[in-house]
Amino acid sequence: MRLRPSSFRGVAAAAVFLFAALASVVPAPARAVTIDMVTVGNAGNADDTGGSYIGRVDYSYQISKYDVTIGQYTAFLNAADPTGINPNAIYNSEMGTHTSISGISYDSTASDGSKYSAIGPSGTAYGQTAANRPITYVSWCDAARFANWMTNGQGGPGTTETGAYNLLTADPGVAPAKTPGAAFSIPTANEWYKAAYFSPNYGGPGLEGYYKYATQSDAGPGNIIGSGNNQVNYHAVVWSVTQQGGDVVPNQNYLTDVGAFTNSPSYYGTFDQSGNVDQWNDLDGAAGTVRGFRGGYWYSGLADFVSSSGSNSRDPFYEHDGLGFRLVSVPEIDPIHFGPALALVLGSLGLRAPGSSISGRSLNRSISTILMLLEIRR
C-alpha cells in the first residue's frame, strides 16, 4: 500500500509512541553508580490525619530503596572532583576522621580520580562494610550536587551545578526549587513521608493509612541487626551495632549497612527510613532558606525520634554525623538512546520520507515485533 501524508503522520505518531515505550525499557549504559529504586504508586492518597497532615502525592514516582552510600558518594567525589581541590565543599574532612561514621578518606598524593577512598568501619565491624553504610556529613547542597551529577549522566567536573537544581543562579543561602523534568532529585516532604509510612492496606484490604514507623508497624521498634521484624538502627538502651549500653565509644562505628534490617521495609520496599541516618527532603519543593530532614538516626535515644512525628529543618549548608539523603526519580527516556532507538523504530517501519511505500504486512510485523519486545522486557 502507499500511505498518504495524513496516513504517514499517523504512522509516524505511532512510531514515536512505540519508541518512547521501547526507550523506557532500554537499559542505561553502565555507570559508576547504580541507584536501586522502588515505585511508589497509589496516586492521590489522603494526607496522614494522625498529626503530620502530609503524605498526599497525586502521581506515581520512584524513590531510592536505600540511602546513598559511602561507596556511591566516593564514586561521585572521584568523578566530580578528580584533582581533589574540592571547590564546592562536597567533601567534609569529618567523613574521614569522625570514627563513629567514617567514612571516606582523602589522599592528596593519589592519582587524579582516585584521591577519595571508602574506609572503615572502625572498631568491631559486626558485619558492616566500608562502602555499604550511608554517607553522612552531607549538606542539602551536597545532596543537590549529587542529584545534578546523577541527572547529568555521572560526568566529571562541571556536572554538579545545574541539572536537577540550578545552583549557579540561586540566591546566596537559598536552596532553589527543582528543575522541572529532572531525572533525579531530593524528595519533597510528601514524597519522602508517603514512601516511609503509607500503606493502601493499613487497616485491611483497601483501607489506606499510615504506620508510625517506616517498618510497617505502629509499635516501637527493636534494634537488632538481621531478619527480625520491626528493627531499626537507633539507641534503644543499647547501641544497635554493638548491642551494648553506655556512652559512645571512641573509634567505634555506629552506622549499619543500608538494608541490614532485612525484614523491616516500608510498604513500598524502602529501608532505613526510620533510623540509621536522617535524610534531607525538599519540604514543599519551593525555593527557600531552610530544608527539612526526617527519619531519626543511630544516636536517637527514643523510639519517637525515629517515628513519623519526628521532623527537623535547617539551612541548606547544615551537616551532621547522622544526616544523609536518598533520591527520587521521574522515569524519562534516556537521551543517550534517543537517536539510535528512534532510527531503529523508524527504520523498521520504513519511514524514510513522506510518500514512502510501506506494505501492510511489513507495518504489522514491525509493530508486532516491537510490542513483543516490550512485553518480554517488562
N, C-alpha and C positions, 0 to 999 in steps of 0.2 A: 504494500500500500504506500501511497505518497501522502505525507502529512501536510495539511495546510498550515500557514503561520499560526493560526489560533490553536490548532492541534499541537504544534511544536511547543507553544508556550505552555500548554497543559502538561505535556510530557516533560518539559524542562522543569516545571514546578515539581512534578513527581520525582524527578531525578534529584533535585535539591533536597526534597524531603527525605528520600531514601538515603542520600549521602549524609544528611545530618544524623539520621538514626544510626547509620553504619559507623560514622566517625565517633559517635558517643561510646562505642564499644571497642574501637581500635585501641589496643594497649599503647600507653605512652612510652616513649623511649626510656631506656634505663637512666635513672638519676642517682645521685649520691644519697638522697633521702627519699624514702617512701613513707607516706603517712597512711596508716590504716584508718579507714573511715567507716562509720556506720550511718545508715539512713534513719532520719527522724521523720516519720510520717504523721498521720492523723492531723492533717492541717485543719485549722480553725477550732482547735481545742479551747476550752474555757480557761480563764486565769485560775490560779490557786486562791481560793477564797478563805483558806485557813490562816491567813495572816500576811502573806507576802504580796498577794494581789498582782502577781506577774506570772508568766509562763505561757500566755497565749501566743501562738505563732500561726499565721494564716497561710503557710506554704510548707512544703516538704524541703528538707535540706540535709546535708551531711555534716557530721561533726567527727573529729578525730576520736578514735576508740581509746587512745591513751594520751597522757600529757606528752608534750615534746620532750624528748630525752636528751641526756648529756651527749650521747653519741650523735644524735641528729644535729644538735647545736654545735658540736665540734666540727662537723662537716660544713655547716654554714659559716663558721668563723674562718676555716681554712680556704673556703671558696671566696667569700666576700672580703676578707682581709688577709690575702696571702702573704703580704710582706710584714704583717704584724704591727702596722702603725696605728691601728685602732682609731681612725679619725672620728667615728660616730659613737665611740664608747660602747660598742656591742659586747666587749669583754670586760668583766669586773674581776680584778685580781682575787677577790674573795672566793671566786669559783675554784681557785686552785689552793687556797690557804685555809679556808674555813673547813676544818676536818669533819664537822657534823654533816656536811653536804657535798664536800668536794668529790669529783669535780672535773675541772679542765685546767691543765697546766699550760703555761706559755714558755717557749724556749726560743729566745732571740737568735740563737746560733743555728737553729734548724733551717732546712732549706725552705724557700718560699712555697707556700701551700701546705706545709707540714709543721707549722710553728705551734699549733694547738693540739693537745692530746688529751683523751679521756684518761682519768686516773682514779685510783681508789677502788673500792671503798676502804676507808681507813678502819682500823680496829678489826674486830671479828666480823667477817662478812655475812654470816648467817644466810648464805645463798644469794646475796646481792652481787651485782656485777658492776663494772666500771661504767659501761656505756648505756645500760638499760634503765638507769634511775632517772627521775625527772630533773631537768635543768632548773636551777634557782638563781637568785640574784639577777633576774631579768626585769627590766622596767617595761611599761607598756610600749615605750618607744622601741625597745629591743624586739619585743614580740611583733610589732608592726613591721619592723625591718625584715624579720624572718618571713612574715607573710608576704611582703613585697618580693623577697628573694624567691620564694616558692612560686608566686604568681608569675614571675618573670623567667621561670624555667631553670632556676638554680645556677645562674651565671656567676661571673666574677665581680670585681669591684664595679660600682655603678648600677647595680641591680637592686639596691636596698632602699632607695629614696623615693621611688614612685612605683606605682603598680596598684596594690590594694589601698594604699594611703599615700597621698602626696605630701611628703614631709619637707619638700623644698619650698613650698609656698605657705605652709602652716604658720600662723602667728606664734611668736615665742611663748612657750608654756601651754599651748593649746594642742590637744590631740584632735587631728582632723577627722571628719567623717569618712567612712569607707567610700572608695571609688565604685560607682555602680558597675556591676558585672565582674568584679574581681573574683578570680578563681579561688583564692584563699583569703581568709580574713580572721580577725578575732571575733568570737561570738558576741552577740548582744546579750544583755542580761536575760532576756526572754528565751533566746535560743539555748543558752547555757543551762538555765533553770529547767526548761522542759526536758532536755536530754537527760538531766540528772534525776528528776523526781517524778515525772509524769508517767502514768500508765493508762491506756484506754480501758483496761480491765481491773483497775484498782479495787473496786467494790464488787467484782464479779464480772462475767462476760458482758461487755458493752457498757459497763458502769465506770466511767473515767474518774480519775482523781490523782492526787499527788501523795507520794510517800514522804516521810520526814527525812529519810536518809537515801543516798544515791545507791542503795543496795537492795532496793525493793522491800524496804522494811520500815516500820514505824517504831521499832524497839531500838534502844541504844545498842550500838554495835560493839563487838569484841575487837581484838586487835592481834589475833594470831595469824601469822603468815601461812598460807596454804589454801586448802579446798573447803574450809568451813563456810557456812552461810553467814552473811551479815558481819563481815570482818573488814576493818579499815585500819590504816596507819595513823594512830593518834596516841596520846599519852594517857591511856586508861589505867591509872595507878602504876602500871609498869610500861616501859617503852616497848613498842611493837617489835623492833628489831632484836633487842636483847632479852625481852621478857623479864627484865629486872627493874626494880624501882630505883629511887634516889634521883640525884641531880644528873644533869648532862655530864657524861664522862669525856674528858679531853681525848682527842684522837680516836673518837668512835663515830662511825657513820650512823645516821638515823633515818636515811631515806630507804624505802623499799623499791624494788624494781617495779616498773609500771605493770599492772595486771597481776601482781604477785598474789592477790587475794582472788583466786581463780573462780570461785563460785559466788562472788559478790558484785555482779554487774548491775547497772541500771536496767530498766525495761528494754531500752534500745541497744544495750550491749556495750556501753561505755564503762570504763574502770577508773577508780580513784577520783571520782567527783566528790566523794567525801574522804577527807584525809589525804595524807602524804604531802601534797603541796596545795596551797590556794592557787586559783587560776584567774587571770585577768579576764574581764569582759568589757564590752563597749557601752555599757549602760543602755540607753535607748538608741544609740547609734549616731546621735547628733554630735557635732564638734563641741568640745568643752575642755575646761581646765582640770577636770578630775575624770578618773576611770575607776570602775568597780572591780572587785575580786571576791570570789566565793569558794567554799568547799572545806576550809579548815586545813590544818597541816600537821606534820609529825609532832610538833610541840604542844598542840592543842590539848588542854587538860580536862575538858568536859565534853561529853557527847554532844551537847547543844552547839558547841563550836564547829562541829563537822556536819551540822544538820541544815535543813532548808532555811532556818531562821537566821543563820549566820551570813552577814553581809558587811563588806567594808569598801571604802573608796579612798583613793589617794591621788596625788598629782601623777601625771604620766611618766615622771622620771624616777618614781619611787622603786627601790629594790630591797629585797629581804631574803633571808635564808630559807624561808618557807613559801616563796611566791614564784610560780611558774605560769604556764599557759598551755592551751590547746587551740586548735584552729577549726573553723567551719569552712565549707566549700559549697559553691553552687556549680553543679556539673555544667561544663561547657565543651564545645567542640575543640579538640586540641589543634591549635593553629599550625603546628608543625606538619600535621597530616592533611591539612585542608586542601592544598594544591594537588598532591598525589591522589588522594581519595576522590576528589571531585573529578579529576581526569579519568580515573578508573570507572566511576559511575557513568559519566557522560560517554566515555568510550564504549562501555558495554551496551549503551543504548544506541550507539551510532550517531550521536548528535554532533555533527561537525559544523553545520550551518543551517539556517532556516531553509526549508525545502529539501533537506537531505531525505533520501529514501530509507525507510525503516520497515522491515517486514513485521507483520503482526506476530508471527511465531518468534522472531528474534526479540521483539519487545517483551513478550510474555515470558520468554525464557530468562531474559536478563533480570526482570523484576522478580520472578520466582526464585532465581538463584540468590539474589540479594536478601530477599525475605527469609530464605532458608538459612543463610549465614547469620542473620540477626537472631533467628530462633535458636541456633546452635550456640551462639555466644552469650546468651542471656545467663 
